[in-house]
Amino acid sequence: MTIDLSDYESGDEFDGKYAHELEKLQKRLSHIQTAHIVHKRRAIVLFEGWDAAGKGGIIKRLTAEWDPRYFEVWPISAPTPEELGHHFLWRFWQRLPAQHNIAVFDRSWYGRVLVERVEGYATETEWRRGYDEINAFEAQHVDTGATLVKVFVHVTQKEQDKRLKDRLEHPWKRWKTGLDDYRNRAKRDAYLDAMHEMFERTSTKAAPWTVIDGNNKKAGRIAALTAIAEALEANVPMHPPKLDPEVEKVARKALGKS
């Protein structure tokens, strides 16, 4: 599937009441999580995108109304020495969700064909082989009933620079920036090439990519949460669980209800 990131750079403001729409979406997402719990379904939501694109803000709002017992957010950074001793997908197998759980990945196995490719952490043979390995990995999970949602958050260089500057100047945001942000920024063209090939090679019918224009944070958040909600709803029955008759009988007796 061909995706051109330049098609996602308008930065249009959200046309609506942001707080109201966000609240509606979070209530909808809460029901979606409940459906996954009661119907014993599992789901994987992964985020890729530029540094300072807004992935963290989306994840924060995605999980705001979820029961913390049934989801996990995995922030993915450089592999540990132990992880380097295994196949690159090994560490992700360790983090996959059980039944009735949702796993959220803040960056993912796509590091093999993005940062590892561009920064030379993987050989050309390794990252080229990575496309087929990733497609097979994802197909296994989809084939066994998991819902897989892949979200890429895009921003222009101009918008990224604005946010990096804000992080630099804001005392309570400085911890969010580091040398990697600027090393990656200096190689934007190489990353764009890697991203476009990634979309072409891994946006499959079973596991398509959804690209979000993140140049306006509010519009990007609403678009991302809407896309995620729609994808998760598609693979789980969306009706409330029935009340167990025996539980109802005992409860009404205990509570003095006839």
Secondary structure as GFF3:
##gff-version 3
##sequence-region A 1 258
A	DSSP	three_ten_helix	5	7	.	.	.	ID=ss1
A	DSSP	alpha_helix	18	38	.	.	.	ID=ss2
A	DSSP	beta_strand	43	49	.	.	.	ID=ss3
A	DSSP	alpha_helix	55	62	.	.	.	ID=ss4
A	DSSP	three_ten_helix	68	70	.	.	.	ID=ss5
A	DSSP	beta_strand	71	75	.	.	.	ID=ss6
A	DSSP	alpha_helix	81	84	.	.	.	ID=ss7
A	DSSP	alpha_helix	90	93	.	.	.	ID=ss8
A	DSSP	beta_strand	102	106	.	.	.	ID=ss9
A	DSSP	three_ten_helix	109	113	.	.	.	ID=ss10
A	DSSP	alpha_helix	115	118	.	.	.	ID=ss11
A	DSSP	alpha_helix	124	143	.	.	.	ID=ss12
A	DSSP	beta_strand	147	154	.	.	.	ID=ss13
A	DSSP	alpha_helix	157	169	.	.	.	ID=ss14
A	DSSP	three_ten_helix	174	176	.	.	.	ID=ss15
A	DSSP	alpha_helix	179	186	.	.	.	ID=ss16
A	DSSP	alpha_helix	188	202	.	.	.	ID=ss17
A	DSSP	beta_strand	209	213	.	.	.	ID=ss18
A	DSSP	alpha_helix	217	233	.	.	.	ID=ss19
A	DSSP	alpha_helix	245	255	.	.	.	ID=ss20
###
